[in-house]
Amino acid sequence: MNFRLPGLTAAPFTAFRANGEVNLDMIPQQAALLARNGVSGAFICGTTGEGASMTSTERMSIAEAWLKARQPGLKVIVHVGHLALGDARALAAHAQAKGADAIATVAPCFFKPGANELVAWCGEVAAAAPKLPFFYYYMPSMTHVTVPAAEFLARAADRIPTLAGVKFTYEDLADFRAAKAFQQERFEVLFGRDEILLSGLELGATGAVGSTYNYAAPLYRRVIEAFRAGDLATAKREQAKAQAFIDVMNGAGGLPAGKAIMKMIGLDCGPVRLPLRSLTPEQEKRLEAGLRAVGFFDYASK
């Protein structure tokens, strides 16, 4: 299925209240922020959204809220991955019924599939939403399912009618290039490593999905604009700024630190859920100081 998602797609955080309940009231503010900063899509309930830590009922409520809050020009891709195929299919069918633009799934990661089983699994999920473009979410660092993206496309191309492409979150740039080139760029291959976005652009990426696009989209848009203008020096300089603040964020705890950054820019998305652990107030202060030291707040989203 021909479906393109150019530009930046953010992977939004899921807001939780202090008591652990999903806070749907934050979603319109999150959607408005993305639209204001030129983000073209929201990839919801994925890794950043802590989808694996939520019930299917919660995920359906989040999908409905995002689709209701969807801004003009902002596409909503619903991650429907689940360890149970029946639940993944139910999430996919719900996304279609409520008007999502596309769906995606990671590989099942307890009983790990081989290549043919992975394609069969994805085919079953995609078939539950036969009108929606389907993306395979390739993230071997989390799933430990290592079937290369290019091999997946070769096996799935004629077996999944709604296959639109791959969300590629990995550092194997040779595999990214092969997946991108497959059958004369038949499929969309969304680049999923914010810290090396420029490398993805140099290999032909036209669309990217990432968590830091929630709060630093203007910076990445400058990377893209400079690259397209042939100004590689500026593109490298702006990408280096992204690498610097990501290093600070990762040193402070990764995803929980990213959620703390949302509060720093004015959108308090609350705590993370166990088994993740929210930053302490002292850790948040050190994170903010580190971000200030690398100039993050000069280009953060507003």
C-alpha positions in Angstrom: 0.0 0.0 0.0 1.5 3.4 -1.0 1.6 5.6 2.1 4.2 8.2 2.7 5.0 10.1 5.8 7.6 12.8 5.1 9.2 15.0 7.6 9.1 14.5 11.4 6.8 12.2 13.2 6.9 12.4 17.0 6.5 9.4 19.3 4.4 11.0 22.1 4.7 10.3 25.7 1.6 9.0 27.4 0.6 11.3 30.2 -0.2 9.7 33.6 -1.7 11.2 36.7 0.1 11.0 40.0 -2.1 8.0 40.9 -1.0 6.1 37.8 -4.1 6.7 35.7 -3.9 7.7 32.1 -4.3 11.5 31.7 -6.2 12.0 28.5 -6.6 15.7 29.2 -3.0 16.3 28.1 -3.4 14.9 24.6 -5.0 18.0 23.0 -2.0 20.1 24.3 0.5 17.6 23.0 -1.2 17.5 19.6 -1.3 21.3 19.4 2.5 21.5 20.3 3.4 19.1 17.5 1.3 20.9 14.9 2.8 24.3 16.1 6.3 23.0 15.6 5.8 21.5 12.1 5.6 17.9 13.1 3.6 15.8 10.5 2.7 12.8 12.5 2.2 11.2 15.9 3.2 7.6 16.4 1.2 6.7 19.6 1.5 3.9 22.2 4.9 2.8 21.1 8.1 2.6 23.1 8.1 6.3 24.2 4.4 6.0 24.9 4.9 3.1 27.2 2.4 1.0 25.2 3.7 -2.2 26.6 2.9 -1.0 30.1 -0.7 -0.3 29.4 -3.9 -2.4 29.1 -5.6 -2.7 25.7 -8.5 -0.7 27.1 -6.2 2.1 28.1 -4.5 2.0 24.7 -7.8 2.2 22.9 -8.8 5.2 25.0 -5.5 7.0 24.1 -6.0 6.2 20.4 -9.5 7.7 20.5 -8.3 10.8 22.3 -5.5 11.4 19.8 -7.8 10.9 16.9 -10.2 13.4 18.4 -7.4 15.9 19.1 -5.8 15.4 15.6 -4.7 18.7 14.1 -4.9 19.5 10.4 -1.9 17.9 8.7 -1.0 15.7 11.6 -1.4 12.0 10.9 -1.9 9.5 13.7 -0.2 6.1 13.5 -1.4 3.7 16.2 1.1 1.1 17.5 -0.9 -2.1 18.1 1.8 -4.5 19.0 1.1 -7.0 21.7 2.4 -10.4 22.9 -1.1 -11.9 22.3 -2.1 -11.9 18.6 -5.8 -11.6 19.5 -5.1 -8.4 21.4 -3.0 -7.0 18.6 -5.8 -7.7 16.2 -8.4 -6.1 18.4 -6.2 -3.0 18.7 -5.8 -2.9 15.0 -9.5 -3.3 14.3 -10.2 -0.5 16.8 -7.7 1.8 15.2 -9.4 1.4 11.8 -12.9 1.8 13.3 -11.9 5.1 14.9 -10.2 6.6 11.9 -6.4 6.1 12.4 -4.2 6.9 9.4 -2.0 3.8 9.8 -1.1 1.1 12.2 2.2 -0.5 13.2 3.5 -3.4 15.4 6.7 -4.6 16.9 7.6 -8.3 16.7 6.3 -10.5 19.5 9.3 -10.8 21.8 8.8 -13.5 24.4 8.4 -16.4 21.9 10.6 -14.9 19.3 9.7 -15.6 15.6 11.8 -16.5 12.7 11.4 -14.6 9.4 8.5 -16.6 8.1 6.7 -16.6 11.4 7.2 -12.9 11.8 5.7 -12.2 8.4 2.7 -14.5 9.2 2.2 -12.7 12.6 2.3 -9.3 10.9 0.0 -10.5 8.2 -2.6 -11.5 10.8 -2.4 -8.1 12.6 -2.6 -6.2 9.3 -5.6 -8.2 8.2 -7.6 -7.0 11.2 -7.4 -3.5 9.7 -7.6 -4.2 5.9 -8.1 -0.5 5.0 -5.1 0.9 6.9 -1.5 1.1 5.8 0.6 -1.3 8.0 4.1 -0.7 9.2 6.5 -3.3 10.8 8.2 -1.6 13.7 11.8 -2.9 13.6 13.5 -2.4 17.0 15.9 -5.3 17.7 17.4 -3.5 20.7 14.1 -4.1 22.5 12.6 -7.1 20.9 15.8 -9.0 20.2 14.1 -10.2 17.0 16.9 -9.6 14.4 15.3 -10.5 11.0 16.8 -7.7 8.8 14.3 -5.1 7.6 15.3 -5.7 4.0 14.7 -9.4 4.4 11.3 -8.7 6.0 10.2 -6.6 3.1 11.4 -9.2 0.6 9.3 -11.9 2.3 6.3 -9.8 3.2 5.9 -7.7 0.0 3.5 -10.1 -1.7 2.0 -11.6 1.4 0.7 -8.5 3.3 -1.5 -6.4 0.9 -1.6 -3.4 3.2 2.2 -3.3 3.9 3.4 0.3 3.7 6.9 -0.1 5.1 9.1 -0.3 8.1 9.7 2.0 11.1 13.4 1.4 11.3 14.9 1.9 14.8 18.4 0.4 14.6 21.9 1.4 13.8 22.5 -1.0 10.9 22.6 1.6 8.2 23.5 -0.9 5.5 20.2 -2.7 6.2 18.4 0.6 6.2 19.8 1.5 2.8 18.8 -2.0 1.4 15.3 -1.7 2.8 14.9 1.8 1.4 16.1 0.7 -2.1 14.0 -2.5 -2.2 12.0 -2.7 -5.4 12.9 0.9 -6.4 11.8 2.4 -3.1 8.4 0.7 -3.1 8.0 1.0 0.6 8.3 3.8 3.1 11.2 3.3 5.5 10.9 5.7 8.5 14.2 6.5 10.2 14.0 6.0 13.9 17.3 7.1 15.5 17.1 10.8 16.3 20.8 11.2 17.2 21.9 10.2 13.7 19.1 11.6 11.7 21.5 13.3 9.3 23.0 9.8 8.5 19.5 8.6 7.6 18.9 11.6 5.4 22.2 10.9 3.5 21.0 7.4 2.9 17.7 8.6 1.4 15.4 8.9 4.4 12.5 11.3 3.8 10.6 10.6 7.0 11.7 10.0 10.6 10.0 8.9 13.8 11.5 9.8 17.2 10.8 10.8 20.8 12.9 13.9 20.8 10.8 15.5 18.1 8.3 16.1 20.9 10.5 18.8 22.4 13.2 19.7 19.8 11.4 19.6 16.4 12.6 23.1 15.4 16.2 21.9 15.7 15.6 18.8 13.5 13.7 20.8 11.0 16.8 22.9 10.6 18.9 19.8 10.0 16.5 18.7 7.3 16.3 22.1 5.7 20.0 22.6 5.6 20.5 19.1 4.2 18.0 19.7 1.4 19.6 23.0 0.6 23.0 21.3 0.2 24.4 23.0 3.2 26.0 20.0 4.9 28.1 22.1 7.3 25.0 23.6 8.8 23.2 20.3 8.9 26.2 18.7 10.8 26.3 21.6 13.2 22.6 21.3 14.0 22.8 17.6 14.3 25.7 17.9 16.7 23.4 20.0 19.0 20.9 17.2 19.0 23.6 14.6 19.8 24.8 16.8 22.7 21.4 17.1 24.4 20.5 13.4 23.7 23.8 12.4 25.5 22.7 14.5 28.5 19.2 12.9 28.4 20.5 9.4 28.1 23.0 10.0 30.9 20.1 11.0 33.1 17.9 8.0 32.4 16.6 7.9 28.9 12.9 7.7 28.6 12.1 8.9 32.1 14.5 11.8 31.5 12.6 12.6 28.2 9.4 12.7 30.1 10.9 15.1 32.6 12.0 17.3 29.7 8.3 17.6 28.6 7.6 19.2 32.0 10.5 21.6 31.5 8.9 22.9 28.3 5.5 23.3 29.9 3.7 20.0 29.4 3.7 17.9 32.5 3.1 14.3 31.4 3.4 13.0 34.9 5.4 9.9 36.0 6.5 6.8 34.1 5.1 3.4 35.0 6.9 0.5 36.6 9.2 -1.1 35.8 10.5 2.3 34.7 11.3 4.8 37.5 10.7 8.5 37.4 13.5 10.9 38.1 13.8 12.4 41.6 13.6 16.2 42.0 17.3 16.2 42.5 17.9 14.2 39.3 15.6 16.6 37.4 17.6 19.6 38.6 20.8 17.9 37.4 19.2 17.1 34.0 18.0 20.7 33.6 21.5 22.0 34.4 23.0 19.6 31.9 20.6 20.7 29.2 21.2 24.4 29.9 25.0 23.7 29.6 24.5 22.5 26.0 22.1 25.2 25.0 19.0 23.0 24.8 16.5 25.6 25.8 17.6 27.9 23.0 16.0 25.6 20.5 13.5 23.6 22.4 9.9 23.4 21.2 7.5 26.0 22.6 
